[in-house]
Amino acid sequence: MADNHDDPLNAVDTPTPRRKPKPEVPSIGGRELKPSTLMMGLGYDASLSEGSLKPPIFLTSTFAFENAAAGKRHFEGITGKRPGGAEGLVYSRFNGPNQEILEDRLAVWDGAEDALCFSSGMTAIAVLILAACNAGDVIVHSGPLYAASEGFVAKVMAKYGVTYVAFPAGASREELDAVMKKAKAMAEEQGGEVPLIYLESPGNPTNALVDIEAVRDARDAHFDADRCPIAIDNTFLGPLWQKPLDHGADLVVYSLTKYVGGHSDLVAGSVSGDKKWIDAIRALRNTMGGIADPNTAWMLLRSLETVELRMQRAGENAAKVCAFLKAHPKVEGLGYLGMIENARQQDIYDRHCLGAGSTFSLFIKGGEAECFRFLDALQVAKLAVSLGGTETLASHPASMTHLSVPEGRRAELGIADNLVRISIGIEDPDDLIADFEQALEAV
């Protein structure tokens, strides 16, 4: 594998093909408009689409150039022969109107310079990691991670000579320093670098929080920040309840399938952050594909108009449901951010989080059998994986989403056999409480 460590995220200079300049965030009387307002029109010019109030779905694989010189100019930008990028639409593997409008609006929520959309959250994560790493490199990551993320780092990247060092979500600054030193020594021994620190906070499915600020400080003490970005999967709390770029992260990753999409009817992902990092990831996306399709991008634009309302209602419901569950005699404990019992975790929450979210872990007295009885008895809540939808979902991570994680690793991460992951939706909260009450009677 070629050595590209001189460039951020191994960047090949492949500038952004855009049909229009990135829009300025508008203001009224010097007051910058809020994201919930900007979701109604940012990045879209109705005059380009026959005055249509909403963006049409642009179902096309390619775009006609106004003349041959323009085509040459666009490809000079795409290939890096000319700085500045393409000046228009080129080909749907690179860009498209729906995707560009979506990316403009996603960047607003995170306060990022730019964003990229992908066909799934795992596509976003995989392209990000592949863009960062060369043979001999060492990735530092928190735990727990989503099982597919952990598997990609531990198994897939291992085939290309990339190793990793993991640390528990609540690690202190001293523990993080030790991890960074270990990773640096491993990288030097293998002839590589530490090109990426990858976090997930809250962790899936335990809701364990990572101290992003402490990770940033440890990174800065041991590595060059311009060569080692911090990326974080913010799916459980984003984009409303946590703003990782404000606390030291460089890149924010989402499964847009979850809260942003929010209706359990699409699969997509995204990465947002500073342009120097995004351009490097875009270069690999341009080569590999993996951009979200126009229809999915259009559906996400629809969903972004209500994401704040949906997340607020789900968060309010979760607080009411957890207040009931906490007092139930068949409940052993809750991994809910609104009821943290650990001082270290509470400190991280107070500094990093703007809300407790609506996804939590429920520990039922017993084990797998008791959890299965509970899940099978649910009537309003649906027995399904995923989270962040309008409907309440419940699943058993140890035997479902995290089954591929070795048993010893699951125990180390706190993914117990008596853990049920619940994502609260926007139903009536009293109906949800009644459903959980009758389901617990079956335990």
C-alpha positions as CSV (number, residue, x, y, z in Angstrom):
1,M,0.0,0.0,0.0
2,A,1.3,3.4,-0.9
3,D,2.5,5.7,1.8
4,N,0.2,8.7,1.8
5,H,0.8,9.9,5.4
6,D,1.9,13.4,4.3
7,D,-1.8,14.2,3.5
8,P,-4.7,14.5,6.0
9,L,-6.5,11.1,6.0
10,N,-4.2,10.1,3.1
11,A,-5.9,12.6,0.9
12,V,-5.7,12.4,-2.8
13,D,-6.4,16.0,-4.0
14,T,-9.9,15.3,-5.4
15,P,-11.8,18.5,-4.9
16,T,-15.5,18.7,-4.4
17,P,-17.7,18.6,-7.5
18,R,-20.6,21.0,-6.7
19,R,-23.3,22.4,-8.9
20,K,-23.3,25.6,-6.8
21,P,-21.3,27.3,-4.2
22,K,-21.8,26.1,-0.6
23,P,-24.6,28.3,0.8
24,E,-24.0,31.0,3.4
25,V,-26.0,30.5,6.6
26,P,-28.6,33.3,6.4
27,S,-29.3,35.8,9.2
28,I,-32.1,38.2,10.0
29,G,-31.0,41.5,11.6
30,G,-27.7,40.1,12.5
31,R,-29.2,37.0,14.1
32,E,-28.1,33.7,12.6
33,L,-31.1,31.4,11.9
34,K,-31.4,28.2,13.9
35,P,-31.0,24.7,12.3
36,S,-34.7,23.9,12.6
37,T,-35.5,26.9,10.5
38,L,-32.7,26.3,8.0
39,M,-34.0,22.8,7.3
40,M,-36.9,24.3,5.4
41,G,-34.9,25.7,2.5
42,L,-31.1,25.9,3.0
43,G,-29.2,25.0,-0.2
44,Y,-32.2,24.8,-2.5
45,D,-33.0,27.3,-5.2
46,A,-36.6,26.8,-6.4
47,S,-35.9,28.8,-9.6
48,L,-33.6,25.9,-10.7
49,S,-36.6,23.5,-10.5
50,E,-39.5,25.2,-12.1
51,G,-40.4,26.9,-8.9
52,S,-41.1,23.7,-7.0
53,L,-41.5,24.4,-3.3
54,K,-39.7,21.2,-2.4
55,P,-36.7,19.8,-4.2
56,P,-37.7,17.2,-6.8
57,I,-36.0,13.8,-6.8
58,F,-33.3,13.9,-9.5
59,L,-33.3,10.3,-10.8
60,T,-30.4,10.5,-13.3
61,S,-27.0,8.8,-13.5
62,T,-25.3,11.6,-15.4
63,F,-25.6,15.3,-16.2
64,A,-25.3,17.1,-19.5
65,F,-22.5,19.7,-19.8
66,E,-23.3,23.1,-21.2
67,N,-20.3,22.7,-23.6
68,A,-17.2,20.6,-24.1
69,A,-14.9,23.1,-22.4
70,A,-17.1,22.9,-19.3
71,G,-16.8,19.1,-19.3
72,K,-13.0,19.4,-19.4
73,R,-13.0,22.0,-16.7
74,H,-15.2,19.8,-14.4
75,F,-12.9,16.7,-14.8
76,E,-9.8,18.8,-14.3
77,G,-11.3,19.7,-10.9
78,I,-12.4,16.1,-10.1
79,T,-8.9,14.6,-10.9
80,G,-7.1,17.4,-9.1
81,K,-5.4,18.8,-12.1
82,R,-7.0,22.1,-11.3
83,P,-7.7,23.4,-7.8
84,G,-11.2,24.4,-6.8
85,G,-13.2,21.3,-7.9
86,A,-15.8,20.8,-10.6
87,E,-18.1,23.8,-11.2
88,G,-21.2,21.7,-11.8
89,L,-22.9,18.4,-11.7
90,V,-20.9,15.6,-13.4
91,Y,-21.9,12.0,-12.5
92,S,-24.1,10.5,-9.7
93,R,-21.3,8.6,-8.1
94,F,-19.7,12.0,-7.3
95,N,-22.6,14.3,-6.6
96,G,-26.2,15.1,-7.3
97,P,-28.7,17.9,-6.4
98,N,-30.5,15.9,-3.7
99,Q,-27.3,14.8,-2.1
100,E,-25.7,18.2,-2.1
101,I,-28.7,19.9,-0.5
102,L,-28.7,17.1,2.1
103,E,-25.0,17.5,2.9
104,D,-25.5,21.3,3.3
105,R,-28.2,20.8,5.9
106,L,-26.4,18.0,7.7
107,A,-23.3,20.2,8.2
108,V,-25.6,22.9,9.8
109,W,-26.6,20.6,12.7
110,D,-23.0,19.8,13.7
111,G,-21.6,23.2,13.0
112,A,-19.3,21.6,10.5
113,E,-17.7,23.1,7.4
114,D,-18.9,20.2,5.2
115,A,-20.6,16.8,5.2
116,L,-20.8,13.7,3.0
117,C,-23.8,11.3,2.7
118,F,-23.4,7.6,2.3
119,S,-25.6,4.6,1.4
120,S,-25.4,3.4,5.1
121,G,-23.8,4.2,8.3
122,M,-21.3,1.3,8.0
123,T,-20.4,2.6,4.5
124,A,-19.6,6.0,6.0
125,I,-17.5,4.3,8.8
126,A,-15.7,1.9,6.4
127,V,-14.7,4.7,3.9
128,L,-13.6,6.9,6.7
129,I,-11.3,4.3,8.2
130,L,-10.0,3.1,4.8
131,A,-9.2,6.7,3.9
132,A,-7.2,7.1,7.1
133,C,-5.1,4.0,7.2
134,N,-2.0,2.5,5.6
135,A,-0.4,-0.9,6.4
136,G,1.3,-0.8,9.7
137,D,-1.0,1.8,11.2
138,V,-2.7,1.5,14.6
139,I,-6.2,2.7,15.3
140,V,-7.1,3.8,18.8
141,H,-10.8,3.3,19.6
142,S,-13.2,3.4,22.5
143,G,-15.4,0.5,23.6
144,P,-18.0,-0.6,23.3
145,L,-18.6,0.1,19.6
146,Y,-21.4,-1.0,17.4
147,A,-20.6,-4.7,16.7
148,A,-20.1,-4.1,12.9
149,S,-17.7,-1.2,13.6
150,E,-15.7,-3.2,16.0
151,G,-15.6,-6.1,13.6
152,F,-14.5,-3.9,10.7
153,V,-11.5,-2.6,12.7
154,A,-10.6,-5.9,14.3
155,K,-11.1,-8.3,11.3
156,V,-11.3,-6.5,8.0
157,M,-8.6,-3.9,8.6
158,A,-6.3,-6.6,10.1
159,K,-6.2,-8.1,6.6
160,Y,-4.4,-5.0,5.4
161,G,-1.9,-4.8,8.2
162,V,-3.8,-2.4,10.4
163,T,-4.0,-3.1,14.2
164,Y,-5.8,-1.4,17.0
165,V,-5.7,-0.5,20.7
166,A,-9.0,-0.1,22.6
167,F,-9.9,1.6,25.8
168,P,-13.1,1.7,27.9
169,A,-15.6,4.5,27.3
170,G,-15.1,6.1,30.7
171,A,-11.3,6.1,30.7
172,S,-9.5,8.8,32.6
173,R,-6.8,11.1,31.2
174,E,-4.2,9.0,32.8
175,E,-5.6,5.8,31.3
176,L,-5.8,7.6,27.9
177,D,-2.2,8.7,28.1
178,A,-1.2,5.1,28.6
179,V,-3.3,4.0,25.6
180,M,-1.8,6.6,23.4
181,K,1.8,5.6,24.4
182,K,1.0,2.0,23.7
183,A,-0.5,2.8,20.3
184,K,2.5,5.0,19.4
185,A,5.0,2.2,20.3
186,M,3.1,-0.4,18.3
187,A,2.9,1.9,15.3
188,E,6.7,2.6,15.4
189,E,7.4,-1.1,15.7
190,Q,5.1,-1.8,12.7
191,G,6.5,1.1,10.6
192,G,3.2,3.0,10.7
193,E,1.4,5.8,12.5
194,V,-1.7,6.4,14.5
195,P,-3.8,8.1,11.9
196,L,-7.2,7.9,13.6
197,I,-8.8,7.9,17.0
198,Y,-12.4,6.5,16.7
199,L,-15.0,7.0,19.4
200,E,-18.6,6.0,19.9
201,S,-20.4,8.0,22.6
202,P,-22.8,7.0,24.0
203,G,-21.6,3.4,23.3
204,N,-23.9,0.9,21.8
205,P,-25.8,-0.7,23.7
206,T,-24.7,0.3,27.2
207,N,-24.9,4.2,26.8
208,A,-21.4,4.5,28.3
209,L,-20.0,8.0,27.6
210,V,-16.5,8.9,26.3
211,D,-14.8,12.0,27.6
212,I,-14.1,13.7,24.2
213,E,-12.2,16.6,25.8
214,A,-9.9,14.2,27.6
215,V,-9.3,12.2,24.4
216,R,-8.5,15.4,22.6
217,D,-6.0,16.5,25.3
218,A,-4.3,13.1,25.3
219,R,-4.2,13.1,21.5
220,D,-2.6,16.5,21.4
221,A,0.0,15.5,24.0
222,H,1.2,12.5,22.0
223,F,0.4,13.0,18.3
224,D,0.2,15.7,15.7
225,A,-3.5,16.8,15.6
226,D,-3.2,17.6,11.9
227,R,-2.3,13.9,11.2
228,C,-4.5,12.2,13.7
229,P,-8.2,13.3,13.7
230,I,-10.7,12.2,16.3
231,A,-13.9,10.8,14.7
232,I,-17.0,10.0,16.8
233,D,-20.1,8.0,16.1
234,N,-22.8,10.4,17.5
235,T,-25.8,8.3,16.4
236,F,-27.4,7.8,19.8
237,L,-27.5,11.5,20.7
238,G,-27.1,13.4,17.4
239,P,-27.7,15.8,16.1
240,L,-29.8,17.3,18.9
241,W,-28.4,16.1,22.2
242,Q,-24.6,16.2,21.7
243,K,-22.3,18.5,19.6
244,P,-19.0,16.6,19.5
245,L,-17.2,19.2,17.3
246,D,-17.6,21.7,20.2
247,H,-15.6,19.4,22.5
248,G,-12.6,18.4,20.5
249,A,-13.8,15.9,17.8
250,D,-12.8,16.5,14.2
251,L,-15.3,14.3,12.4
252,V,-18.8,13.2,13.3
253,V,-20.3,10.0,12.0
254,Y,-24.0,9.1,11.9
255,S,-26.2,6.2,10.9
256,L,-28.8,8.5,9.3
257,T,-31.1,5.5,9.4
258,K,-31.7,6.3,13.1
259,Y,-32.9,9.6,14.5
260,V,-32.2,11.7,11.4
261,G,-34.2,9.4,9.1
262,G,-36.4,8.6,12.0
263,H,-39.2,6.6,10.3
264,S,-37.6,3.2,9.9
265,D,-38.0,3.4,6.2
266,L,-34.4,4.1,4.8
267,V,-30.8,3.2,5.4
268,A,-28.1,5.9,5.1
269,G,-25.0,7.4,6.8
270,S,-22.9,10.5,6.9
271,V,-19.6,12.1,8.0
272,S,-19.2,15.8,8.8
273,G,-16.3,18.0,9.8
274,D,-13.6,20.3,8.6
275,K,-13.2,20.4,4.8
276,K,-9.6,19.2,5.0
277,W,-10.8,15.9,6.4
278,I,-14.0,15.7,4.4
279,D,-12.2,16.2,1.0
280,A,-9.9,13.2,1.8
281,I,-12.9,11.0,2.5
282,R,-14.7,12.3,-0.5
283,A,-11.8,11.3,-2.7
284,L,-12.2,7.7,-1.7
285,R,-16.0,7.9,-1.9
286,N,-15.7,9.2,-5.5
287,T,-13.6,6.1,-6.4
288,M,-15.6,3.5,-4.5
289,G,-19.1,4.8,-4.7
290,G,-21.3,4.5,-1.7
291,I,-23.0,7.9,-2.0
292,A,-26.7,7.9,-0.8
293,D,-29.1,7.5,-3.7
294,P,-31.3,10.5,-4.8
295,N,-34.6,9.0,-3.3
296,T,-33.0,8.3,0.1
297,A,-31.4,11.8,0.1
298,W,-34.8,13.3,-0.7
299,M,-36.5,11.3,2.1
300,L,-33.8,12.5,4.5
301,L,-34.5,16.1,3.6
302,R,-38.1,15.5,4.5
303,S,-37.1,13.9,7.8
304,L,-34.7,16.7,8.7
305,E,-37.6,19.1,8.8
306,T,-39.0,17.4,11.9
307,V,-36.0,15.8,13.5
308,E,-36.0,18.3,16.4
309,L,-39.7,17.8,17.2
310,R,-39.4,14.0,17.0
311,M,-36.3,13.8,19.2
312,Q,-37.8,16.2,21.8
313,R,-41.0,14.1,22.0
314,A,-39.0,10.8,22.2
315,G,-36.8,12.2,24.9
316,E,-39.7,13.3,27.0
317,N,-41.3,9.9,26.6
318,A,-38.1,8.1,27.6
319,A,-37.9,10.2,30.8
320,K,-41.4,9.1,31.8
321,V,-41.0,5.5,30.9
322,C,-37.6,5.2,32.8
323,A,-39.1,6.8,35.9
324,F,-41.6,3.9,35.8
325,L,-39.1,1.2,35.1
326,K,-36.6,2.3,37.7
327,A,-39.1,1.5,40.5
328,H,-40.3,-1.8,39.1
329,P,-39.3,-4.8,41.2
330,K,-38.3,-7.0,38.2
331,V,-35.9,-4.3,36.9
332,E,-32.3,-4.7,38.1
333,G,-31.0,-1.4,36.6
334,L,-31.1,1.1,33.8
335,G,-28.5,2.4,31.5
336,Y,-30.3,5.7,30.9
337,L,-28.4,9.0,30.7
338,G,-31.1,10.8,32.7
339,M,-30.4,8.5,35.7
340,I,-26.6,8.1,35.9
341,E,-25.2,6.7,39.1
342,N,-21.5,6.9,38.3
343,A,-19.8,10.2,39.2
344,R,-17.3,10.0,36.3
345,Q,-20.1,9.4,33.8
346,Q,-22.2,12.2,35.3
347,D,-19.3,14.6,34.9
348,I,-18.9,13.7,31.2
349,Y,-22.7,14.0,30.7
350,D,-22.8,17.5,32.3
351,R,-20.0,18.8,30.0
352,H,-20.9,17.1,26.8
353,C,-24.6,16.3,26.6
354,L,-27.7,18.5,26.0
355,G,-30.2,15.8,26.7
356,A,-30.5,12.2,27.9
357,G,-31.8,10.8,24.6
358,S,-34.4,8.1,24.2
359,T,-32.4,4.9,23.8
360,F,-31.3,3.1,26.9
361,S,-30.4,-0.3,28.3
362,L,-32.9,-2.1,30.6
363,F,-31.4,-4.8,32.9
364,I,-34.1,-7.3,33.8
365,K,-33.6,-9.6,36.8
366,G,-32.6,-12.9,35.4
367,G,-31.0,-13.7,32.1
368,E,-31.7,-14.4,28.5
369,A,-34.9,-16.4,29.2
370,E,-36.4,-13.6,31.2
371,C,-35.5,-11.1,28.5
372,F,-37.1,-13.2,25.8
373,R,-40.3,-13.5,27.8
374,F,-40.4,-9.8,28.2
375,L,-39.7,-9.1,24.5
376,D,-42.3,-11.7,23.3
377,A,-45.0,-10.1,25.5
378,L,-44.7,-6.6,24.1
379,Q,-47.7,-5.3,22.2
380,V,-47.1,-1.6,21.5
381,A,-43.3,-1.8,21.3
382,K,-41.9,-3.7,18.4
383,L,-39.3,-6.5,18.7
384,A,-36.7,-5.3,16.2
385,V,-33.2,-4.0,15.9
386,S,-32.3,-0.4,15.1
387,L,-33.4,2.7,17.0
388,G,-34.4,6.3,16.7
389,G,-37.6,5.7,14.8
390,T,-41.1,7.1,15.5
391,E,-42.0,3.7,17.0
392,T,-40.6,2.1,20.2
393,L,-38.3,-0.8,19.5
394,A,-36.8,-3.4,21.8
395,S,-34.1,-6.0,21.2
396,H,-31.6,-8.3,23.0
397,P,-28.1,-7.2,22.0
398,A,-26.2,-10.3,23.4
399,S,-28.1,-12.6,21.1
400,M,-28.8,-10.2,18.2
401,T,-26.8,-7.1,17.3
402,H,-23.7,-8.0,19.3
403,L,-23.9,-11.8,18.8
404,S,-20.7,-11.7,16.7
405,V,-18.8,-10.1,19.6
406,P,-16.9,-12.8,21.5
407,E,-18.5,-13.7,24.8
408,G,-15.6,-12.6,26.9
409,R,-15.5,-9.3,25.1
410,R,-19.2,-8.8,25.6
411,A,-18.8,-9.4,29.4
412,E,-15.9,-7.0,29.4
413,L,-18.1,-4.3,27.8
414,G,-21.1,-4.9,30.0
415,I,-23.3,-6.4,27.3
416,A,-24.9,-8.9,29.7
417,D,-27.5,-11.6,28.9
418,N,-30.1,-9.7,31.0
419,L,-29.7,-6.5,28.9
420,V,-32.5,-5.3,26.7
421,R,-31.9,-2.3,24.5
422,I,-35.0,0.0,24.2
423,S,-35.5,2.9,21.8
424,I,-38.5,5.0,22.8
425,G,-40.6,6.5,20.0
426,I,-43.3,9.2,19.9
427,E,-46.3,7.2,21.0
428,D,-48.4,8.2,24.0
429,P,-46.1,7.6,27.0
430,D,-48.9,6.2,29.2
431,D,-49.5,3.5,26.5
432,L,-45.9,2.6,26.5
433,I,-45.8,2.4,30.3
434,A,-48.8,0.1,30.2
435,D,-47.1,-2.1,27.6
436,F,-43.9,-2.4,29.6
437,E,-45.9,-3.1,32.8
438,Q,-47.8,-6.0,31.2
439,A,-44.7,-7.4,29.5
440,L,-42.8,-7.4,32.8
441,E,-45.6,-9.5,34.3
442,A,-44.5,-12.3,31.9
443,V,-41.0,-12.3,33.5
